[in-house]
């Protein structure tokens, strides 16, 4: 196991875990950005919060079993490609659009290092 793999995976766990839990509890600070992107508040629990949290847990499991981490990272990359697309379609280039791109980059890095291990 490389240091890069461990660091990128744990950063992904922290970021996706926080984001997933924030969606599950309907954290007030994310609601305006979701509304601007046209995402109904009812979607915060499922699919958004559930998928992000499951992805974070998959990345964490991937520290022990890299194929699981690669699968979780691939799912998160797909999720955030869709999130970026949703923001673009809505014409929303707010801070949450930037965050979606950042999450996409982190999860793409996690996928890359997981595949390299």
Sine and cosine of phi, psi and omega as CSV:
sin_phi,cos_phi,sin_psi,cos_psi,sin_omega,cos_omega
0.00,0.00,0.74,-0.67,-0.01,-1.00
-1.00,-0.04,0.33,-0.94,0.05,-1.00
-0.90,0.44,-0.66,0.75,0.01,-1.00
-0.86,0.51,-0.69,0.73,0.02,-1.00
-0.86,0.51,-0.74,0.67,-0.03,-1.00
-0.91,0.43,-0.72,0.69,-0.04,-1.00
-0.90,0.43,-0.76,0.65,-0.03,-1.00
-0.90,0.44,-0.65,0.76,0.01,-1.00
-0.89,0.45,-0.71,0.70,-0.04,-1.00
-0.94,0.33,-0.55,0.83,0.11,-0.99
-0.90,0.44,-0.68,0.73,0.06,-1.00
-0.88,0.48,-0.65,0.76,0.05,-1.00
-0.87,0.49,-0.74,0.67,-0.04,-1.00
-0.90,0.44,-0.75,0.66,-0.06,-1.00
-0.92,0.39,-0.76,0.65,-0.01,-1.00
-0.92,0.38,-0.59,0.81,0.04,-1.00
-0.90,0.44,-0.72,0.69,0.03,-1.00
-0.89,0.46,-0.71,0.70,-0.03,-1.00
-0.90,0.43,-0.65,0.76,0.01,-1.00
-0.91,0.42,-0.69,0.72,0.01,-1.00
-0.93,0.38,-0.62,0.78,0.05,-1.00
-0.86,0.51,-0.63,0.77,0.04,-1.00
-0.94,0.34,-0.65,0.76,-0.02,-1.00
-0.88,0.47,-0.60,0.80,-0.03,-1.00
-1.00,-0.06,0.09,1.00,0.01,-1.00
0.82,0.58,0.80,0.60,0.02,-1.00
-0.81,0.58,0.82,-0.57,-0.15,-0.99
-0.85,0.52,-0.53,0.85,-0.07,-1.00
-0.94,0.33,-0.32,0.95,0.01,-1.00
-1.00,-0.06,-0.23,0.97,-0.09,-1.00
-0.89,0.46,-0.69,0.73,0.00,-1.00
-0.88,0.47,-0.63,0.77,0.02,-1.00
-0.92,0.40,-0.62,0.79,0.04,-1.00
-0.91,0.41,-0.67,0.74,0.03,-1.00
-0.90,0.43,-0.63,0.77,0.01,-1.00
-0.90,0.44,-0.51,0.86,0.02,-1.00
-1.00,0.07,-0.06,1.00,0.01,-1.00
0.99,0.15,0.36,0.93,-0.01,-1.00
-1.00,-0.05,0.85,-0.53,0.02,-1.00
-0.91,0.42,0.59,-0.81,0.00,-1.00
-0.88,0.48,-0.48,0.88,0.01,-1.00
-0.90,0.43,-0.33,0.94,0.00,-1.00
-0.99,0.14,-0.14,0.99,-0.06,-1.00
-0.92,0.40,-0.60,0.80,0.01,-1.00
-0.96,0.28,-0.86,0.51,0.11,-0.99
-0.73,-0.68,0.80,-0.60,0.28,0.96
-0.99,-0.10,-0.34,0.94,-0.24,-0.97
-0.88,0.48,-0.87,0.49,-0.05,-1.00
-0.89,0.45,-0.65,0.76,-0.01,-1.00
-0.90,0.43,-0.71,0.70,-0.03,-1.00
-0.93,0.37,-0.65,0.76,0.02,-1.00
-0.91,0.42,-0.68,0.73,-0.01,-1.00
-0.92,0.39,-0.67,0.74,0.05,-1.00
-0.89,0.45,-0.62,0.78,0.05,-1.00
-0.89,0.45,-0.66,0.75,0.04,-1.00
-0.89,0.46,-0.68,0.74,0.03,-1.00
-0.91,0.42,-0.59,0.81,0.06,-1.00
-0.91,0.42,-0.65,0.76,0.07,-1.00
-0.89,0.46,-0.64,0.77,0.03,-1.00
-0.90,0.44,-0.69,0.72,0.05,-1.00
-0.90,0.44,-0.49,0.87,0.00,-1.00
-0.92,0.39,-0.31,0.95,0.09,-1.00
-0.90,0.44,-0.57,0.82,0.03,-1.00
-1.00,0.02,-0.65,0.76,-0.03,-1.00
-0.82,-0.58,1.00,-0.02,-0.10,-1.00
-0.79,0.61,-0.57,0.82,0.04,-1.00
-0.89,0.46,-0.55,0.83,0.05,-1.00
-0.92,0.40,-0.66,0.75,0.04,-1.00
-0.90,0.44,-0.63,0.78,0.03,-1.00
-0.90,0.43,-0.67,0.75,0.02,-1.00
-0.91,0.43,-0.68,0.73,0.02,-1.00
-0.90,0.44,-0.70,0.72,0.01,-1.00
-0.89,0.45,-0.64,0.77,0.04,-1.00
-0.89,0.46,-0.67,0.74,0.05,-1.00
-0.90,0.44,-0.66,0.75,0.02,-1.00
-0.93,0.37,-0.59,0.81,0.08,-1.00
-0.88,0.48,-0.73,0.69,0.03,-1.00
-0.87,0.49,-0.69,0.72,0.02,-1.00
-0.85,0.53,-0.74,0.68,-0.08,-1.00
-0.98,0.21,-0.40,0.92,0.18,-0.98
-0.89,0.46,-0.69,0.73,0.04,-1.00
-0.91,0.42,-0.61,0.79,0.03,-1.00
-0.90,0.44,-0.71,0.70,0.03,-1.00
-0.87,0.49,-0.70,0.71,0.02,-1.00
-0.86,0.50,-0.66,0.75,0.01,-1.00
-0.88,0.48,-0.70,0.72,0.03,-1.00
-0.90,0.44,-0.66,0.75,0.00,-1.00
-0.90,0.44,-0.72,0.69,0.01,-1.00
-0.87,0.49,-0.58,0.82,-0.01,-1.00
-0.99,0.13,-0.13,0.99,-0.05,-1.00
0.94,0.33,0.43,0.90,-0.03,-1.00
-0.99,-0.17,0.95,-0.31,0.01,-1.00
-0.91,-0.42,0.62,0.79,-0.01,-1.00
-0.98,0.21,-0.15,-0.99,0.03,-1.00
-0.86,0.51,-0.56,0.83,0.00,-1.00
-0.94,0.34,-0.44,0.90,0.12,-0.99
-0.91,0.41,-0.68,0.73,0.06,-1.00
-0.89,0.46,-0.66,0.75,0.04,-1.00
-0.89,0.45,-0.67,0.75,0.01,-1.00
-0.87,0.49,-0.65,0.76,0.05,-1.00
-0.92,0.40,-0.63,0.78,0.05,-1.00
-0.90,0.43,-0.69,0.72,0.05,-1.00
-0.89,0.45,-0.63,0.78,0.05,-1.00
-0.87,0.49,-0.69,0.72,-0.01,-1.00
-0.90,0.43,-0.70,0.71,0.00,-1.00
-0.89,0.46,-0.69,0.72,-0.03,-1.00
-0.95,0.30,-0.52,0.85,0.10,-0.99
-0.91,0.40,-0.63,0.78,0.06,-1.00
-0.90,0.43,-0.66,0.75,0.03,-1.00
-0.89,0.46,-0.63,0.77,0.05,-1.00
-0.91,0.42,-0.69,0.72,0.00,-1.00
-0.87,0.49,-0.72,0.69,-0.01,-1.00
-0.95,0.31,-0.53,0.85,0.03,-1.00
-0.92,0.40,-0.62,0.79,0.02,-1.00
-0.95,0.30,-0.42,0.91,-0.03,-1.00
-0.99,0.13,-0.29,0.96,-0.04,-1.00
-0.97,0.25,0.00,0.00,0.00,0.00
